[in-house]
């Protein structure tokens, strides 16, 4: 029982670290996005379309995984 509690706390600690890093990285990502659209909106739009397409493929795969459990 103590091992389970320890593992849960350890998972939460790691998850909190990931969340903190992601929040900073999301700000950086948004800054790049703004810069891209400021410099070349047409090219930026094409790149975002490709990113969105791949994100949808990833989302579909994640849905498949979540249905299996």
C-alpha positions in Angstrom: 0.0 0.0 0.0 2.8 2.4 0.9 4.5 1.6 -2.4 1.3 2.6 -4.3 1.1 5.9 -2.5 4.8 6.6 -3.1 4.4 5.8 -6.8 1.3 8.0 -7.1 3.2 10.9 -5.5 6.1 10.3 -7.8 3.8 10.3 -10.9 2.2 13.5 -9.8 5.6 15.1 -9.2 6.7 14.2 -12.7 3.3 15.2 -14.3 3.6 18.6 -12.5 7.1 19.1 -13.9 5.8 18.3 -17.4 2.9 20.8 -17.0 5.3 23.5 -15.9 7.6 22.9 -18.9 4.7 22.7 -21.3 3.2 26.0 -20.2 6.5 27.8 -20.9 6.9 25.9 -24.2 3.4 26.8 -25.3 4.3 30.5 -24.9 7.4 30.0 -27.0 5.3 28.1 -29.6 2.7 30.9 -29.8 5.5 33.5 -30.2 6.9 31.6 -33.2 3.4 31.4 -34.6 2.8 35.2 -34.3 6.2 35.9 -35.8 5.6 33.6 -38.7 2.2 35.3 -39.5 3.8 38.7 -39.2 6.6 37.9 -41.6 4.9 35.8 -44.2 1.2 35.0 -43.5 0.7 33.0 -46.7 3.7 30.6 -46.0 2.7 30.5 -42.3 -0.8 29.5 -43.2 0.4 26.7 -45.5 2.7 25.3 -42.7 -0.1 25.5 -40.1 -2.4 23.6 -42.5 0.2 20.8 -42.6 0.6 20.8 -38.8 -3.1 20.7 -38.4 -3.4 17.7 -40.8 -0.8 15.7 -38.9 -2.3 16.7 -35.5 -5.7 15.3 -36.7 -3.9 12.0 -37.6 -2.4 11.8 -34.1 -5.7 12.6 -32.5 -7.4 9.8 -34.5 -4.7 7.4 -33.3 -5.1 8.5 -29.7 -8.9 7.9 -30.1 -8.2 4.3 -31.3 -6.0 3.7 -28.2 -8.5 5.1 -25.8 -11.3 2.9 -27.2 -9.2 -0.3 -26.6 -9.2 0.2 -22.8 
